[in-house]
Amino acid sequence: MGQLDKDITIYGQENYDWQLLNWSSVIDELFKHYQLEGIMSYTMADYMKEYRQNFLQDLSVEERLAELPSDVVLQRFSPDQRLHGLSPDDIEAYLSKLKSQQSH
């Protein structure tokens, strides 16, 4: 990073009046990246992607799955994976239910 880039970054950090309070944490994170790694090609899209990944890591599996429709989740699994852990009685009961629904 050149001296001019450092000077501009420091000036911006010291003189920005944080009028957009909801963006202050975003700007703060960008300044941290600049201080650690120097001026680089780090875009708002890069920040948002990194933020979402970090946010998702903080969520429990239940919290992540709660936001997804069950059919979207189930599409990711084979029939064998879907049936794994079910008893033969549970599978038979479900098949009977499907058969009775089809006959109506």
ChimeraX attribute file (.defattr): number of C-alpha atoms within 10 A of each C-alpha:
attribute: neighborCount
match mode: 1-to-1
recipient: residues
	/A:1	10
	/A:2	8
	/A:3	8
	/A:4	9
	/A:5	13
	/A:6	15
	/A:7	11
	/A:8	11
	/A:9	17
	/A:10	14
	/A:11	11
	/A:12	12
	/A:13	14
	/A:14	9
	/A:15	9
	/A:16	10
	/A:17	10
	/A:18	13
	/A:19	8
	/A:20	9
	/A:21	10
	/A:22	9
	/A:23	11
	/A:24	14
	/A:25	12
	/A:26	15
	/A:27	18
	/A:28	13
	/A:29	14
	/A:30	17
	/A:31	18
	/A:32	12
	/A:33	15
	/A:34	19
	/A:35	13
	/A:36	9
	/A:37	10
	/A:38	15
	/A:39	16
	/A:40	9
	/A:41	8
	/A:42	11
	/A:43	10
	/A:44	12
	/A:45	9
	/A:46	10
	/A:47	16
	/A:48	12
	/A:49	12
	/A:50	12
	/A:51	14
	/A:52	11
	/A:53	11
	/A:54	11
	/A:55	10
	/A:56	13
	/A:57	11
	/A:58	11
	/A:59	11
	/A:60	10
	/A:61	10
	/A:62	8
	/A:63	11
	/A:64	12
	/A:65	13
	/A:66	10
	/A:67	8
	/A:68	10
	/A:69	9
	/A:70	10
	/A:71	8
	/A:72	10
	/A:73	10
	/A:74	12
	/A:75	10
	/A:76	10
	/A:77	11
	/A:78	10
	/A:79	10
	/A:80	8
	/A:81	10
	/A:82	12
	/A:83	13
	/A:84	9
	/A:85	9
	/A:86	9
	/A:87	10
	/A:88	10
	/A:89	9
	/A:90	12
	/A:91	12
	/A:92	11
	/A:93	12
	/A:94	12
	/A:95	12
	/A:96	12
	/A:97	11
	/A:98	11
	/A:99	11
	/A:100	10
	/A:101	9
	/A:102	8
	/A:103	6
	/A:104	5
